[in-house]
Amino acid sequence: MADVSRSRWFLPETPDVLGLLRAQLAVTIEGLDAFAAWAGGDKSAADAVRDAERRGDVAKRELLGALRAAFVTPLEPEDVFALSRGIDWILNYARDVVSESEAMASPPDAVIEEMARLLGDAVRHIDRALGHLASDDDAATETADAAIEDVRELERAYYRGMAALLEVEDRSERIARRELYRRSVRIGEAVVDVSERIVYAVVKQS
């Protein structure tokens, strides 16, 4: 019996990689909630976006450390890495929108507020998709697709906003808002990358 117990000391670690990935995403959801609050007019929420971005970096490092130590993972390591990187980009780009807005002294408007709300919906769909990974492939794919549809709605808001800019006479305001709209769409592109990676991971496991 002693020999069996001693052998257990050398069993490889099996950290909860998916749990850590969802923990990183939980920070991202917090950050996008703050982003939506900021877009709705709460200037103080800008600091919460930046704080979430820093905590997201910490969560990403913890995940990658666990990934290096893991002997077996529910997803291939390259998929976990790509998902973590994409989730990190979502928060980075949200922080960039806030910083750009402050630098140009151009506060968010109703278009950015709508896009921020849709981004919050999208990352929650991603969280549900991750929760289904390795247990329900169809549900994971369906919820990942729902996140992509949220981004498609964001793109429609973007085009409506860009069309409305044609009526804005102040050139500086028009340029600033166009840049903020484009940066917000970039967040959506990161969401699509993560969602499609989830679908790809499901396909590889099939």
Backbone as JSON Lines, residues from 0, in Angstrom:
{"i":0,"aa":"M","n":[0.82,-1.21,0.0],"ca":[0.0,0.0,0.0],"c":[0.85,1.25,0.0]}
{"i":1,"aa":"A","n":[1.95,1.2,0.75],"ca":[2.83,2.37,0.82],"c":[3.38,2.72,-0.55]}
{"i":2,"aa":"D","n":[3.71,1.67,-1.32],"ca":[4.25,1.93,-2.64],"c":[3.22,2.58,-3.54]}
{"i":3,"aa":"V","n":[1.94,2.18,-3.43],"ca":[0.89,2.77,-4.24],"c":[0.7,4.23,-3.87]}
{"i":4,"aa":"S","n":[0.7,4.53,-2.57],"ca":[0.53,5.92,-2.13],"c":[1.67,6.79,-2.64]}
{"i":5,"aa":"R","n":[2.89,6.22,-2.57],"ca":[4.04,7.0,-3.0],"c":[3.95,7.28,-4.51]}
{"i":6,"aa":"S","n":[3.41,6.36,-5.28],"ca":[3.33,6.57,-6.72],"c":[2.39,7.71,-7.06]}
{"i":7,"aa":"R","n":[1.4,7.93,-6.21],"ca":[0.45,9.01,-6.47],"c":[1.1,10.38,-6.39]}
{"i":8,"aa":"W","n":[2.18,10.46,-5.62],"ca":[2.87,11.75,-5.5],"c":[3.37,12.22,-6.86]}
{"i":9,"aa":"F","n":[3.6,11.29,-7.75],"ca":[4.22,11.65,-9.03],"c":[3.24,11.66,-10.19]}
{"i":10,"aa":"L","n":[1.94,11.57,-9.87],"ca":[0.96,11.66,-10.94],"c":[0.95,13.07,-11.51]}
{"i":11,"aa":"P","n":[0.81,13.23,-12.81],"ca":[0.8,14.57,-13.41],"c":[-0.41,15.38,-12.96]}
{"i":12,"aa":"E","n":[-0.24,16.68,-12.89],"ca":[-1.33,17.57,-12.49],"c":[-2.37,17.64,-13.61]}
{"i":13,"aa":"T","n":[-3.61,17.83,-13.2],"ca":[-4.69,18.02,-14.18],"c":[-5.47,19.27,-13.8]}
{"i":14,"aa":"P","n":[-4.91,20.44,-13.99],"ca":[-5.6,21.67,-13.64],"c":[-6.86,21.86,-14.49]}
{"i":15,"aa":"D","n":[-7.81,22.58,-13.93],"ca":[-9.07,22.84,-14.61],"c":[-8.86,23.95,-15.64]}
{"i":16,"aa":"V","n":[-8.39,23.57,-16.82],"ca":[-8.05,24.54,-17.85],"c":[-9.3,25.28,-18.32]}
{"i":17,"aa":"L","n":[-10.38,24.56,-18.56],"ca":[-11.61,25.22,-19.0],"c":[-12.15,26.15,-17.92]}
{"i":18,"aa":"G","n":[-12.01,25.73,-16.66],"ca":[-12.44,26.6,-15.56],"c":[-11.65,27.9,-15.52]}
{"i":19,"aa":"L","n":[-10.35,27.79,-15.75],"ca":[-9.5,28.98,-15.76],"c":[-9.81,29.85,-16.98]}
{"i":20,"aa":"L","n":[-10.14,29.22,-18.09],"ca":[-10.51,29.99,-19.28],"c":[-11.8,30.77,-19.02]}
{"i":21,"aa":"R","n":[-12.76,30.13,-18.36],"ca":[-14.0,30.83,-18.03],"c":[-13.78,31.9,-16.97]}
{"i":22,"aa":"A","n":[-12.79,31.68,-16.09],"ca":[-12.46,32.71,-15.1],"c":[-11.91,33.95,-15.8]}
{"i":23,"aa":"Q","n":[-11.07,33.74,-16.82],"ca":[-10.58,34.88,-17.61],"c":[-11.74,35.58,-18.31]}
{"i":24,"aa":"L","n":[-12.66,34.78,-18.83],"ca":[-13.81,35.37,-19.51],"c":[-14.71,36.11,-18.54]}
{"i":25,"aa":"A","n":[-14.8,35.64,-17.29],"ca":[-15.62,36.33,-16.28],"c":[-15.09,37.74,-16.05]}
{"i":26,"aa":"V","n":[-13.78,37.89,-16.04],"ca":[-13.19,39.22,-15.91],"c":[-13.53,40.07,-17.14]}
{"i":27,"aa":"T","n":[-13.52,39.42,-18.3],"ca":[-13.87,40.12,-19.54],"c":[-15.31,40.6,-19.51]}
{"i":28,"aa":"I","n":[-16.21,39.77,-19.0],"ca":[-17.61,40.17,-18.87],"c":[-17.73,41.38,-17.94]}
{"i":29,"aa":"E","n":[-17.01,41.35,-16.84],"ca":[-17.0,42.51,-15.93],"c":[-16.53,43.75,-16.67]}
{"i":30,"aa":"G","n":[-15.46,43.59,-17.44],"ca":[-14.91,44.72,-18.17],"c":[-15.87,45.27,-19.2]}
{"i":31,"aa":"L","n":[-16.59,44.39,-19.89],"ca":[-17.54,44.86,-20.89],"c":[-18.8,45.44,-20.25]}
{"i":32,"aa":"D","n":[-19.15,44.97,-19.06],"ca":[-20.24,45.62,-18.33],"c":[-19.84,47.06,-17.98]}
{"i":33,"aa":"A","n":[-18.59,47.23,-17.56],"ca":[-18.09,48.57,-17.27],"c":[-18.02,49.4,-18.54]}
{"i":34,"aa":"F","n":[-17.63,48.77,-19.63],"ca":[-17.58,49.44,-20.93],"c":[-18.96,49.94,-21.33]}
{"i":35,"aa":"A","n":[-19.99,49.11,-21.11],"ca":[-21.36,49.51,-21.43],"c":[-21.8,50.66,-20.54]}
{"i":36,"aa":"A","n":[-21.41,50.6,-19.26],"ca":[-21.76,51.7,-18.35],"c":[-21.1,52.99,-18.8]}
{"i":37,"aa":"W","n":[-19.83,52.88,-19.18],"ca":[-19.12,54.06,-19.7],"c":[-19.79,54.59,-20.95]}
{"i":38,"aa":"A","n":[-20.14,53.69,-21.86],"ca":[-20.78,54.1,-23.11],"c":[-22.14,54.75,-22.84]}
{"i":39,"aa":"G","n":[-22.76,54.39,-21.71],"ca":[-24.05,54.98,-21.35],"c":[-23.94,56.31,-20.62]}
{"i":40,"aa":"G","n":[-22.7,56.77,-20.41],"ca":[-22.51,58.09,-19.82],"c":[-21.83,58.12,-18.47]}
{"i":41,"aa":"D","n":[-21.47,56.96,-17.92],"ca":[-20.79,56.91,-16.63],"c":[-19.28,57.03,-16.85]}
{"i":42,"aa":"K","n":[-18.76,58.23,-16.74],"ca":[-17.33,58.45,-17.0],"c":[-16.43,57.67,-16.05]}
{"i":43,"aa":"S","n":[-16.89,57.5,-14.81],"ca":[-16.06,56.81,-13.82],"c":[-15.84,55.34,-14.18]}
{"i":44,"aa":"A","n":[-16.71,54.78,-15.03],"ca":[-16.57,53.37,-15.42],"c":[-15.34,53.14,-16.29]}
{"i":45,"aa":"A","n":[-14.75,54.2,-16.81],"ca":[-13.54,54.05,-17.62],"c":[-12.43,53.38,-16.82]}
{"i":46,"aa":"D","n":[-12.3,53.76,-15.55],"ca":[-11.28,53.15,-14.7],"c":[-11.56,51.67,-14.47]}
{"i":47,"aa":"A","n":[-12.83,51.31,-14.38],"ca":[-13.19,49.91,-14.19],"c":[-12.83,49.08,-15.43]}
{"i":48,"aa":"V","n":[-12.95,49.68,-16.61],"ca":[-12.55,48.99,-17.84],"c":[-11.05,48.71,-17.8]}
{"i":49,"aa":"R","n":[-10.29,49.73,-17.43],"ca":[-8.83,49.56,-17.39],"c":[-8.42,48.56,-16.3]}
{"i":50,"aa":"D","n":[-9.1,48.59,-15.17],"ca":[-8.79,47.64,-14.1],"c":[-9.09,46.22,-14.55]}
{"i":51,"aa":"A","n":[-10.21,46.02,-15.23],"ca":[-10.55,44.69,-15.73],"c":[-9.52,44.21,-16.75]}
{"i":52,"aa":"E","n":[-9.04,45.11,-17.58],"ca":[-8.03,44.73,-18.58],"c":[-6.76,44.22,-17.89]}
{"i":53,"aa":"R","n":[-6.36,44.89,-16.81],"ca":[-5.17,44.44,-16.08],"c":[-5.42,43.09,-15.4]}
{"i":54,"aa":"R","n":[-6.59,42.91,-14.82],"ca":[-6.91,41.63,-14.18],"c":[-7.05,40.53,-15.21]}
{"i":55,"aa":"G","n":[-7.52,40.89,-16.39],"ca":[-7.6,39.91,-17.46],"c":[-6.23,39.39,-17.85]}
{"i":56,"aa":"D","n":[-5.24,40.27,-17.85],"ca":[-3.87,39.84,-18.15],"c":[-3.37,38.84,-17.12]}
{"i":57,"aa":"V","n":[-3.7,39.1,-15.86],"ca":[-3.29,38.19,-14.78],"c":[-3.96,36.82,-14.97]}
{"i":58,"aa":"A","n":[-5.25,36.85,-15.27],"ca":[-5.99,35.6,-15.47],"c":[-5.43,34.82,-16.66]}
{"i":59,"aa":"K","n":[-5.04,35.54,-17.7],"ca":[-4.45,34.88,-18.87],"c":[-3.13,34.21,-18.5]}
{"i":60,"aa":"R","n":[-2.29,34.9,-17.73],"ca":[-1.01,34.31,-17.33],"c":[-1.23,33.06,-16.46]}
{"i":61,"aa":"E","n":[-2.21,33.11,-15.58],"ca":[-2.5,31.94,-14.73],"c":[-2.94,30.76,-15.59]}
{"i":62,"aa":"L","n":[-3.76,31.03,-16.57],"ca":[-4.23,29.97,-17.46],"c":[-3.07,29.36,-18.24]}
{"i":63,"aa":"L","n":[-2.22,30.2,-18.8],"ca":[-1.11,29.68,-19.6],"c":[-0.13,28.9,-18.73]}
{"i":64,"aa":"G","n":[0.05,29.34,-17.47],"ca":[0.89,28.57,-16.55],"c":[0.31,27.19,-16.28]}
{"i":65,"aa":"A","n":[-1.0,27.14,-16.08],"ca":[-1.66,25.86,-15.86],"c":[-1.6,24.99,-17.1]}
{"i":66,"aa":"L","n":[-1.69,25.6,-18.25],"ca":[-1.66,24.84,-19.51],"c":[-0.3,24.17,-19.68]}
{"i":67,"aa":"R","n":[0.76,24.86,-19.29],"ca":[2.1,24.26,-19.39],"c":[2.24,23.06,-18.45]}
{"i":68,"aa":"A","n":[1.56,23.13,-17.3],"ca":[1.69,22.06,-16.31],"c":[0.75,20.9,-16.56]}
{"i":69,"aa":"A","n":[-0.27,21.12,-17.37],"ca":[-1.3,20.1,-17.56],"c":[-0.78,18.93,-18.4]}
{"i":70,"aa":"F","n":[-1.09,17.73,-17.96],"ca":[-0.71,16.54,-18.71],"c":[-1.78,16.2,-19.75]}
{"i":71,"aa":"V","n":[-3.04,16.38,-19.36],"ca":[-4.18,16.14,-20.25],"c":[-5.1,17.35,-20.17]}
{"i":72,"aa":"T","n":[-5.6,17.81,-21.3],"ca":[-6.53,18.94,-21.33],"c":[-7.77,18.56,-22.15]}
{"i":73,"aa":"P","n":[-8.94,19.14,-21.81],"ca":[-10.16,18.81,-22.56],"c":[-10.14,19.33,-23.99]}
{"i":74,"aa":"L","n":[-9.31,20.33,-24.25],"ca":[-9.11,20.86,-25.6],"c":[-7.64,20.78,-25.93]}
{"i":75,"aa":"E","n":[-7.31,20.82,-27.2],"ca":[-5.91,20.86,-27.57],"c":[-5.29,22.16,-27.07]}
{"i":76,"aa":"P","n":[-4.05,22.11,-26.61],"ca":[-3.4,23.31,-26.07],"c":[-3.44,24.5,-27.01]}
{"i":77,"aa":"E","n":[-3.29,24.27,-28.32],"ca":[-3.3,25.39,-29.26],"c":[-4.66,26.08,-29.28]}
{"i":78,"aa":"D","n":[-5.74,25.31,-29.07],"ca":[-7.08,25.9,-29.02],"c":[-7.26,26.72,-27.75]}
{"i":79,"aa":"V","n":[-6.79,26.19,-26.65],"ca":[-6.88,26.93,-25.38],"c":[-6.11,28.24,-25.48]}
{"i":80,"aa":"F","n":[-4.92,28.16,-26.04],"ca":[-4.1,29.37,-26.19],"c":[-4.81,30.4,-27.08]}
{"i":81,"aa":"A","n":[-5.35,29.94,-28.21],"ca":[-6.01,30.86,-29.14],"c":[-7.25,31.49,-28.5]}
{"i":82,"aa":"L","n":[-8.0,30.7,-27.74],"ca":[-9.18,31.24,-27.07],"c":[-8.79,32.27,-26.02]}
{"i":83,"aa":"S","n":[-7.77,31.96,-25.23],"ca":[-7.32,32.9,-24.2],"c":[-6.8,34.19,-24.82]}
{"i":84,"aa":"R","n":[-6.06,34.07,-25.88],"ca":[-5.53,35.26,-26.57],"c":[-6.67,36.1,-27.13]}
{"i":85,"aa":"G","n":[-7.66,35.45,-27.74],"ca":[-8.78,36.2,-28.29],"c":[-9.59,36.91,-27.22]}
{"i":86,"aa":"I","n":[-9.81,36.22,-26.1],"ca":[-10.53,36.84,-24.99],"c":[-9.76,38.04,-24.47]}
{"i":87,"aa":"D","n":[-8.45,37.92,-24.42],"ca":[-7.6,39.03,-23.99],"c":[-7.74,40.23,-24.93]}
{"i":88,"aa":"W","n":[-7.8,39.96,-26.23],"ca":[-7.94,41.04,-27.2],"c":[-9.25,41.8,-27.01]}
{"i":89,"aa":"I","n":[-10.31,41.1,-26.65],"ca":[-11.61,41.76,-26.46],"c":[-11.48,42.88,-25.44]}
{"i":90,"aa":"L","n":[-10.85,42.58,-24.31],"ca":[-10.7,43.62,-23.28],"c":[-9.7,44.69,-23.7]}
{"i":91,"aa":"N","n":[-8.64,44.28,-24.35],"ca":[-7.65,45.26,-24.81],"c":[-8.29,46.28,-25.74]}
{"i":92,"aa":"Y","n":[-9.11,45.81,-26.66],"ca":[-9.74,46.71,-27.62],"c":[-10.78,47.6,-26.97]}
{"i":93,"aa":"A","n":[-11.49,47.07,-25.96],"ca":[-12.45,47.91,-25.23],"c":[-11.73,49.04,-24.51]}
{"i":94,"aa":"R","n":[-10.61,48.7,-23.88],"ca":[-9.8,49.74,-23.23],"c":[-9.33,50.77,-24.24]}
{"i":95,"aa":"D","n":[-8.96,50.33,-25.44],"ca":[-8.5,51.26,-26.47],"c":[-9.59,52.24,-26.89]}
{"i":96,"aa":"V","n":[-10.84,51.78,-26.96],"ca":[-11.93,52.68,-27.31],"c":[-12.06,53.77,-26.26]}
{"i":97,"aa":"V","n":[-12.01,53.38,-24.99],"ca":[-12.11,54.35,-23.9],"c":[-10.97,55.36,-23.98]}
{"i":98,"aa":"S","n":[-9.76,54.86,-24.15],"ca":[-8.59,55.75,-24.2],"c":[-8.65,56.69,-25.39]}
{"i":99,"aa":"E","n":[-9.08,56.16,-26.53],"ca":[-9.19,56.99,-27.73],"c":[-10.25,58.08,-27.54]}
{"i":100,"aa":"S","n":[-11.35,57.71,-26.94],"ca":[-12.42,58.67,-26.68],"c":[-11.92,59.81,-25.79]}
{"i":101,"aa":"E","n":[-11.19,59.46,-24.76],"ca":[-10.66,60.48,-23.84],"c":[-9.62,61.34,-24.55]}
{"i":102,"aa":"A","n":[-8.77,60.71,-25.34],"ca":[-7.71,61.46,-26.02],"c":[-8.29,62.46,-27.01]}
{"i":103,"aa":"M","n":[-9.39,62.09,-27.67],"ca":[-9.98,62.97,-28.67],"c":[-11.08,63.86,-28.1]}
{"i":104,"aa":"A","n":[-11.3,63.74,-26.77],"ca":[-12.37,64.51,-26.12],"c":[-13.7,64.33,-26.85]}
{"i":105,"aa":"S","n":[-13.96,63.07,-27.22],"ca":[-15.19,62.73,-27.93],"c":[-15.93,61.67,-27.13]}
{"i":106,"aa":"P","n":[-16.91,62.05,-26.33],"ca":[-17.61,61.08,-25.48],"c":[-18.43,60.1,-26.3]}
{"i":107,"aa":"P","n":[-18.72,58.95,-25.74],"ca":[-19.52,57.95,-26.46],"c":[-20.93,58.46,-26.73]}
{"i":108,"aa":"D","n":[-21.52,57.97,-27.81],"ca":[-22.88,58.37,-28.14],"c":[-23.79,57.14,-28.13]}
{"i":109,"aa":"A","n":[-25.02,57.32,-28.63],"ca":[-26.0,56.23,-28.59],"c":[-25.57,55.04,-29.43]}
{"i":110,"aa":"V","n":[-24.83,55.28,-30.51],"ca":[-24.36,54.18,-31.36],"c":[-23.36,53.31,-30.6]}
{"i":111,"aa":"I","n":[-22.41,53.94,-29.95],"ca":[-21.42,53.18,-29.19],"c":[-22.09,52.47,-28.01]}
{"i":112,"aa":"E","n":[-23.07,53.12,-27.41],"ca":[-23.81,52.48,-26.31],"c":[-24.5,51.21,-26.8]}
{"i":113,"aa":"E","n":[-25.12,51.27,-27.97],"ca":[-25.77,50.09,-28.52],"c":[-24.76,49.0,-28.82]}
{"i":114,"aa":"M","n":[-23.63,49.36,-29.4],"ca":[-22.61,48.37,-29.72],"c":[-22.05,47.74,-28.45]}
{"i":115,"aa":"A","n":[-21.88,48.55,-27.41],"ca":[-21.36,48.03,-26.14],"c":[-22.34,47.02,-25.53]}
{"i":116,"aa":"R","n":[-23.63,47.31,-25.62],"ca":[-24.62,46.38,-25.1],"c":[-24.57,45.05,-25.85]}
{"i":117,"aa":"L","n":[-24.46,45.12,-27.16],"ca":[-24.4,43.91,-27.97],"c":[-23.14,43.1,-27.69]}
{"i":118,"aa":"L","n":[-22.05,43.78,-27.42],"ca":[-20.81,43.08,-27.06],"c":[-20.97,42.33,-25.74]}
{"i":119,"aa":"G","n":[-21.66,42.96,-24.79],"ca":[-21.93,42.28,-23.53],"c":[-22.75,41.02,-23.74]}
{"i":120,"aa":"D","n":[-23.76,41.11,-24.6],"ca":[-24.57,39.93,-24.92],"c":[-23.7,38.84,-25.56]}
{"i":121,"aa":"A","n":[-22.83,39.26,-26.45],"ca":[-22.0,38.31,-27.19],"c":[-21.05,37.53,-26.27]}
{"i":122,"aa":"V","n":[-20.4,38.23,-25.35],"ca":[-19.44,37.52,-24.48],"c":[-20.16,36.59,-23.52]}
{"i":123,"aa":"R","n":[-21.39,36.9,-23.18],"ca":[-22.16,35.97,-22.35],"c":[-22.52,34.71,-23.14]}
{"i":124,"aa":"H","n":[-22.79,34.87,-24.42],"ca":[-23.0,33.69,-25.26],"c":[-21.71,32.86,-25.35]}
{"i":125,"aa":"I","n":[-20.57,33.53,-25.44],"ca":[-19.29,32.8,-25.47],"c":[-19.1,32.02,-24.17]}
{"i":126,"aa":"D","n":[-19.44,32.64,-23.06],"ca":[-19.29,31.96,-21.77],"c":[-20.14,30.69,-21.73]}
{"i":127,"aa":"R","n":[-21.37,30.79,-22.22],"ca":[-22.23,29.61,-22.25],"c":[-21.65,28.55,-23.2]}
{"i":128,"aa":"A","n":[-21.09,29.0,-24.31],"ca":[-20.48,28.06,-25.25],"c":[-19.32,27.32,-24.6]}
{"i":129,"aa":"L","n":[-18.48,28.03,-23.87],"ca":[-17.37,27.39,-23.18],"c":[-17.87,26.4,-22.14]}
{"i":130,"aa":"G","n":[-18.99,26.73,-21.5],"ca":[-19.56,25.83,-20.51],"c":[-20.02,24.52,-21.12]}
{"i":131,"aa":"H","n":[-20.35,24.54,-22.4],"ca":[-20.81,23.33,-23.08],"c":[-19.67,22.54,-23.74]}
{"i":132,"aa":"L","n":[-18.51,23.14,-23.86],"ca":[-17.4,22.44,-24.5],"c":[-17.07,21.15,-23.75]}
{"i":133,"aa":"A","n":[-16.78,20.12,-24.5],"ca":[-16.41,18.81,-23.96],"c":[-17.59,18.09,-23.32]}
{"i":134,"aa":"S","n":[-18.8,18.66,-23.43],"ca":[-19.97,17.97,-22.87],"c":[-21.16,17.96,-23.83]}
{"i":135,"aa":"D","n":[-21.35,19.05,-24.58],"ca":[-22.5,19.14,-25.49],"c":[-22.07,19.95,-26.71]}
{"i":136,"aa":"D","n":[-21.59,19.26,-27.72],"ca":[-21.04,19.92,-28.91],"c":[-22.08,20.79,-29.61]}
{"i":137,"aa":"D","n":[-23.31,20.29,-29.72],"ca":[-24.34,21.05,-30.42],"c":[-24.65,22.36,-29.7]}
{"i":138,"aa":"A","n":[-24.75,22.3,-28.38],"ca":[-25.04,23.51,-27.6],"c":[-23.88,24.49,-27.67]}
{"i":139,"aa":"A","n":[-22.65,23.98,-27.64],"ca":[-21.49,24.85,-27.75],"c":[-21.49,25.59,-29.08]}
{"i":140,"aa":"T","n":[-21.77,24.87,-30.15],"ca":[-21.81,25.49,-31.48],"c":[-22.95,26.49,-31.58]}
{"i":141,"aa":"E","n":[-24.1,26.13,-31.06],"ca":[-25.27,27.0,-31.15],"c":[-25.04,28.32,-30.42]}
{"i":142,"aa":"T","n":[-24.47,28.26,-29.23],"ca":[-24.27,29.49,-28.47],"c":[-23.1,30.3,-29.03]}
{"i":143,"aa":"A","n":[-22.11,29.64,-29.6],"ca":[-21.04,30.38,-30.27],"c":[-21.6,31.12,-31.48]}
{"i":144,"aa":"D","n":[-22.5,30.47,-32.21],"ca":[-23.14,31.11,-33.36],"c":[-24.0,32.3,-32.91]}
{"i":145,"aa":"A","n":[-24.62,32.18,-31.74],"ca":[-25.43,33.29,-31.22],"c":[-24.55,34.51,-30.94]}
{"i":146,"aa":"A","n":[-23.33,34.27,-30.46],"ca":[-22.4,35.38,-30.24],"c":[-22.06,36.07,-31.55]}
{"i":147,"aa":"I","n":[-21.87,35.29,-32.59],"ca":[-21.56,35.85,-33.91],"c":[-22.74,36.67,-34.41]}
{"i":148,"aa":"E","n":[-23.95,36.21,-34.16],"ca":[-25.13,36.96,-34.58],"c":[-25.22,38.29,-33.83]}
{"i":149,"aa":"D","n":[-24.83,38.31,-32.57],"ca":[-24.78,39.58,-31.83],"c":[-23.83,40.56,-32.52]}
{"i":150,"aa":"V","n":[-22.71,40.05,-33.0],"ca":[-21.74,40.91,-33.69],"c":[-22.31,41.38,-35.02]}
{"i":151,"aa":"R","n":[-23.06,40.54,-35.7],"ca":[-23.68,40.98,-36.95],"c":[-24.65,42.14,-36.69]}
{"i":152,"aa":"E","n":[-25.36,42.07,-35.56],"ca":[-26.25,43.17,-35.19],"c":[-25.44,44.42,-34.84]}
{"i":153,"aa":"L","n":[-24.29,44.22,-34.22],"ca":[-23.37,45.34,-33.94],"c":[-22.94,46.0,-35.24]}
{"i":154,"aa":"E","n":[-22.64,45.2,-36.24],"ca":[-22.2,45.75,-37.52],"c":[-23.31,46.57,-38.17]}
{"i":155,"aa":"R","n":[-24.56,46.12,-38.0],"ca":[-25.68,46.89,-38.55],"c":[-25.8,48.23,-37.83]}
{"i":156,"aa":"A","n":[-25.56,48.23,-36.51],"ca":[-25.56,49.49,-35.76],"c":[-24.44,50.41,-36.24]}
{"i":157,"aa":"Y","n":[-23.29,49.8,-36.54],"ca":[-22.15,50.56,-37.06],"c":[-22.5,51.26,-38.37]}
{"i":158,"aa":"Y","n":[-23.12,50.54,-39.28],"ca":[-23.46,51.14,-40.58],"c":[-24.52,52.24,-40.43]}
{"i":159,"aa":"R","n":[-25.45,52.04,-39.51],"ca":[-26.43,53.11,-39.26],"c":[-25.73,54.34,-38.71]}
{"i":160,"aa":"G","n":[-24.8,54.11,-37.8],"ca":[-24.06,55.23,-37.23],"c":[-23.21,55.95,-38.26]}
{"i":161,"aa":"M","n":[-22.55,55.18,-39.12],"ca":[-21.72,55.79,-40.16],"c":[-22.57,56.61,-41.13]}
{"i":162,"aa":"A","n":[-23.77,56.12,-41.45],"ca":[-24.65,56.87,-42.33],"c":[-25.08,58.17,-41.68]}
{"i":163,"aa":"A","n":[-25.36,58.12,-40.38],"ca":[-25.79,59.33,-39.67],"c":[-24.68,60.37,-39.61]}
{"i":164,"aa":"L","n":[-23.43,59.93,-39.65],"ca":[-22.32,60.87,-39.59],"c":[-22.29,61.8,-40.8]}
{"i":165,"aa":"L","n":[-22.93,61.41,-41.88],"ca":[-22.97,62.26,-43.06],"c":[-23.71,63.57,-42.77]}
{"i":166,"aa":"E","n":[-24.54,63.56,-41.74],"ca":[-25.28,64.76,-41.36],"c":[-24.54,65.63,-40.35]}
{"i":167,"aa":"V","n":[-23.41,65.14,-39.85],"ca":[-22.63,65.9,-38.86],"c":[-21.75,66.89,-39.59]}
{"i":168,"aa":"E","n":[-21.95,68.17,-39.29],"ca":[-21.21,69.21,-40.02],"c":[-19.8,69.4,-39.5]}
{"i":169,"aa":"D","n":[-19.6,69.24,-38.2],"ca":[-18.28,69.45,-37.62],"c":[-17.33,68.33,-38.05]}
{"i":170,"aa":"R","n":[-16.3,68.67,-38.8],"ca":[-15.4,67.67,-39.36],"c":[-14.65,66.9,-38.27]}
{"i":171,"aa":"S","n":[-14.18,67.62,-37.25],"ca":[-13.43,66.97,-36.18],"c":[-14.3,65.95,-35.45]}
{"i":172,"aa":"E","n":[-15.54,66.32,-35.18],"ca":[-16.45,65.39,-34.51],"c":[-16.73,64.19,-35.4]}
{"i":173,"aa":"R","n":[-16.9,64.43,-36.67],"ca":[-17.19,63.33,-37.6],"c":[-16.03,62.34,-37.65]}
{"i":174,"aa":"I","n":[-14.82,62.85,-37.71],"ca":[-13.63,61.98,-37.76],"c":[-13.48,61.19,-36.46]}
{"i":175,"aa":"A","n":[-13.68,61.88,-35.33],"ca":[-13.52,61.23,-34.03],"c":[-14.53,60.1,-33.85]}
{"i":176,"aa":"R","n":[-15.78,60.38,-34.19],"ca":[-16.81,59.36,-34.02],"c":[-16.6,58.18,-34.96]}
{"i":177,"aa":"R","n":[-16.17,58.47,-36.17],"ca":[-15.89,57.39,-37.11],"c":[-14.81,56.46,-36.56]}
{"i":178,"aa":"E","n":[-13.78,57.05,-35.96],"ca":[-12.7,56.24,-35.41],"c":[-13.2,55.39,-34.24]}
{"i":179,"aa":"L","n":[-14.03,55.97,-33.39],"ca":[-14.56,55.22,-32.24],"c":[-15.48,54.09,-32.71]}
{"i":180,"aa":"Y","n":[-16.27,54.35,-33.74],"ca":[-17.13,53.3,-34.28],"c":[-16.27,52.15,-34.82]}
{"i":181,"aa":"R","n":[-15.22,52.49,-35.54],"ca":[-14.36,51.46,-36.12],"c":[-13.66,50.64,-35.04]}
{"i":182,"aa":"R","n":[-13.22,51.31,-34.0],"ca":[-12.57,50.58,-32.91],"c":[-13.56,49.66,-32.19]}
{"i":183,"aa":"S","n":[-14.8,50.09,-32.09],"ca":[-15.82,49.25,-31.46],"c":[-16.1,48.02,-32.31]}
{"i":184,"aa":"V","n":[-16.12,48.19,-33.62],"ca":[-16.29,47.05,-34.52],"c":[-15.12,46.09,-34.37]}
{"i":185,"aa":"R","n":[-13.94,46.61,-34.11],"ca":[-12.77,45.75,-33.93],"c":[-12.96,44.81,-32.74]}
{"i":186,"aa":"I","n":[-13.62,45.28,-31.69],"ca":[-13.93,44.39,-30.56],"c":[-14.8,43.25,-31.05]}
{"i":187,"aa":"G","n":[-15.8,43.6,-31.87],"ca":[-16.66,42.57,-32.42],"c":[-15.9,41.55,-33.24]}
{"i":188,"aa":"E","n":[-14.91,41.97,-33.97],"ca":[-14.1,41.05,-34.76],"c":[-13.37,40.05,-33.86]}
{"i":189,"aa":"A","n":[-12.91,40.54,-32.7],"ca":[-12.25,39.64,-31.74],"c":[-13.25,38.64,-31.18]}
{"i":190,"aa":"V","n":[-14.48,39.08,-30.95],"ca":[-15.52,38.17,-30.48],"c":[-15.78,37.08,-31.51]}
{"i":191,"aa":"V","n":[-15.86,37.45,-32.78],"ca":[-16.08,36.46,-33.84],"c":[-14.92,35.47,-33.89]}
{"i":192,"aa":"D","n":[-13.7,35.95,-33.74],"ca":[-12.54,35.05,-33.75],"c":[-12.65,33.99,-32.65]}
{"i":193,"aa":"V","n":[-13.04,34.44,-31.45],"ca":[-13.18,33.5,-30.33],"c":[-14.31,32.51,-30.61]}
{"i":194,"aa":"S","n":[-15.43,33.02,-31.08],"ca":[-16.59,32.16,-31.36],"c":[-16.26,31.12,-32.41]}
{"i":195,"aa":"E","n":[-15.6,31.53,-33.47],"ca":[-15.26,30.58,-34.53],"c":[-14.21,29.57,-34.06]}
{"i":196,"aa":"R","n":[-13.36,29.98,-33.13],"ca":[-12.38,29.03,-32.58],"c":[-13.09,27.96,-31.76]}
{"i":197,"aa":"I","n":[-14.15,28.36,-31.06],"ca":[-14.92,27.37,-30.31],"c":[-15.54,26.37,-31.27]}
{"i":198,"aa":"V","n":[-16.12,26.85,-32.35],"ca":[-16.72,25.97,-33.34],"c":[-15.66,25.04,-33.93]}
{"i":199,"aa":"Y","n":[-14.48,25.59,-34.22],"ca":[-13.38,24.79,-34.77],"c":[-12.94,23.71,-33.79]}
{"i":200,"aa":"A","n":[-12.88,24.06,-32.51],"ca":[-12.49,23.09,-31.49],"c":[-13.51,21.95,-31.42]}
{"i":201,"aa":"V","n":[-14.79,22.29,-31.56],"ca":[-15.83,21.27,-31.57],"c":[-15.66,20.34,-32.78]}
{"i":202,"aa":"V","n":[-15.41,20.93,-33.94],"ca":[-15.24,20.14,-35.16],"c":[-14.07,19.15,-35.0]}
{"i":203,"aa":"K","n":[-12.98,19.62,-34.4],"ca":[-11.81,18.76,-34.25],"c":[-12.07,17.59,-33.3]}
{"i":204,"aa":"Q","n":[-12.97,17.82,-32.34],"ca":[-13.27,16.76,-31.38],"c":[-14.28,15.76,-31.9]}
{"i":205,"aa":"S","n":[-14.97,16.12,-33.0],"ca":[-16.05,15.27,-33.53],"c":[-15.49,13.98,-34.15]}
